[in-house]
Amino acid sequence: MKNVENGQKIGELIPDKAYINQHNATLNLRAIRKRKVLFFISLHCVRCIDLLPEIKKVREPNTEILLFSSADQEDLQELAHFFQQKISIVSLSREQAKLDFQVYDYPFCVVADTSHCIYSKGAAYNAVDVMELIHHRGGSKFLKMFGKRI
């Protein structure tokens, strides 16, 4: 059974924490001034593997796509090659994904606005699912009006 409480709550801020991407560069999510789409996958998950080509189809203006995977360094480089270096990929253990993002089930997607506030989240199995999460209405504008306090 899927955990319906997967992921941080809508209205929470993404972590203000540094991660290391596939280029060994430090990546702080709050330093990104675009909308952020965070994917959480495991290379041991068939649905996650099926999602990878779908992620390539997602193209949105002013949007940064980030992939968090429990992959080792070698697999990280293969993923980077697959995505032609167009997205940031971070190796993140399942335990760390639970601690930092409260993500327990994969594949999972979190969408945060330019203010780093989560306005949409859910399981994503294809590009259509992802686009629905990105264009979820009532999220970020509502949260901005009420000071992100719901």
C-alpha positions as CSV (number, residue, x, y, z in Angstrom):
1,M,0.0,0.0,0.0
2,K,1.3,3.5,-0.9
3,N,1.9,5.8,2.0
4,V,-0.6,8.7,1.4
5,E,1.6,10.9,3.6
6,N,4.6,10.6,1.3
7,G,6.6,13.7,1.0
8,Q,6.7,17.0,2.9
9,K,3.4,18.8,3.5
10,I,2.0,21.2,0.9
11,G,3.1,24.7,2.0
12,E,6.4,23.6,3.6
13,L,9.7,24.9,2.3
14,I,12.1,22.5,0.6
15,P,15.2,21.9,2.7
16,D,17.9,24.6,2.9
17,K,20.6,22.1,2.5
18,A,23.6,21.5,0.2
19,Y,23.8,18.4,-2.0
20,I,26.5,17.2,-4.4
21,N,25.4,16.6,-8.0
22,Q,26.9,14.4,-10.7
23,H,29.6,16.9,-11.4
24,N,30.7,16.9,-7.7
25,A,29.4,20.5,-7.5
26,T,27.6,21.8,-4.5
27,L,23.9,22.3,-5.1
28,N,21.7,24.2,-2.7
29,L,18.0,23.9,-3.7
30,R,17.1,27.3,-2.2
31,A,19.8,29.0,-4.4
32,I,17.7,28.0,-7.5
33,R,15.4,30.9,-8.3
34,K,13.2,28.9,-10.7
35,R,10.3,26.5,-10.0
36,K,11.8,23.2,-9.0
37,V,10.6,19.7,-9.9
38,L,12.3,17.1,-7.7
39,F,12.1,13.5,-8.8
40,F,12.9,10.7,-6.3
41,I,13.7,7.3,-7.9
42,S,15.5,4.1,-7.3
43,L,17.2,2.1,-10.0
44,H,15.8,-1.0,-8.4
45,C,12.3,0.1,-9.1
46,V,10.7,-0.9,-12.4
47,R,8.3,2.1,-12.4
48,C,11.2,4.4,-11.7
49,I,13.2,3.1,-14.7
50,D,10.1,3.5,-16.9
51,L,9.8,7.1,-15.7
52,L,13.3,8.1,-16.8
53,P,12.4,8.6,-20.6
54,E,9.2,10.4,-19.5
55,I,11.2,12.9,-17.5
56,K,13.1,13.9,-20.7
57,K,9.8,15.0,-22.2
58,V,9.1,17.5,-19.4
59,R,10.0,21.0,-20.7
60,E,8.7,24.0,-18.8
61,P,10.0,27.6,-18.9
62,N,11.6,28.9,-15.7
63,T,11.7,25.3,-14.3
64,E,14.7,23.4,-13.0
65,I,14.4,19.6,-13.0
66,L,16.4,17.7,-10.3
67,L,16.7,13.9,-10.0
68,F,17.4,12.3,-6.6
69,S,18.4,8.7,-6.9
70,S,19.9,6.1,-4.6
71,A,22.3,5.3,-7.4
72,D,26.0,4.8,-6.8
73,Q,28.6,7.0,-8.6
74,E,28.9,4.8,-11.7
75,D,25.1,4.7,-12.1
76,L,25.0,8.5,-11.6
77,Q,27.3,9.0,-14.5
78,E,25.1,6.7,-16.7
79,L,22.1,8.8,-15.7
80,A,23.9,12.0,-16.5
81,H,24.8,10.6,-19.9
82,F,21.2,9.5,-20.5
83,F,19.9,13.0,-19.7
84,Q,22.8,14.5,-21.7
85,Q,23.8,16.5,-18.7
86,K,20.7,18.7,-18.9
87,I,19.5,18.1,-15.4
88,S,21.1,17.9,-12.0
89,I,21.3,14.4,-10.5
90,V,22.0,13.8,-6.8
91,S,22.8,10.5,-5.2
92,L,20.6,10.4,-2.1
93,S,20.1,7.3,0.0
94,R,16.6,6.2,0.9
95,E,17.3,7.0,4.5
96,Q,18.4,10.6,3.6
97,A,15.4,11.0,1.4
98,K,13.2,10.1,4.4
99,L,15.0,12.5,6.6
100,D,15.3,15.5,4.3
101,F,12.0,15.2,2.2
102,Q,9.9,12.6,4.1
103,V,9.8,10.6,0.8
104,Y,9.3,6.9,1.5
105,D,7.8,5.5,-1.8
106,Y,9.3,5.8,-5.3
107,P,8.8,7.1,-7.9
108,F,7.7,10.4,-6.3
109,C,7.7,14.0,-7.5
110,V,7.7,17.3,-5.5
111,V,7.1,20.7,-7.1
112,A,8.2,23.9,-5.4
113,D,7.7,27.4,-6.6
114,T,10.3,30.2,-6.9
115,S,9.9,30.9,-3.2
116,H,10.9,27.3,-2.5
117,C,7.4,26.5,-1.2
118,I,6.0,23.0,-2.0
119,Y,2.7,23.5,-3.9
120,S,2.3,20.0,-5.5
121,K,3.5,16.5,-4.9
122,G,2.6,12.9,-5.8
123,A,3.5,9.7,-7.5
124,A,4.4,10.3,-11.1
125,Y,4.6,7.5,-13.7
126,N,4.7,9.5,-16.9
127,A,5.1,13.0,-18.4
128,V,1.3,13.6,-18.2
129,D,1.4,12.9,-14.4
130,V,4.3,15.3,-14.0
131,M,2.7,18.1,-16.0
132,E,-0.5,17.7,-13.9
133,L,1.6,18.2,-10.8
134,I,3.5,21.2,-12.3
135,H,0.3,22.9,-13.4
136,H,-1.7,22.1,-10.2
137,R,-3.8,25.1,-9.6
138,G,-4.5,26.7,-6.2
139,G,-1.0,25.9,-4.9
140,S,1.6,28.6,-5.0
141,K,-0.6,31.7,-5.5
142,F,-2.9,30.7,-2.7
143,L,0.1,30.0,-0.4
144,K,1.7,33.4,-1.3
145,M,-1.5,35.3,-0.5
146,F,-1.7,33.7,3.0
147,G,2.0,33.8,3.8
148,K,2.6,30.1,3.3
149,R,0.7,29.3,6.5
150,I,-1.9,26.6,6.0
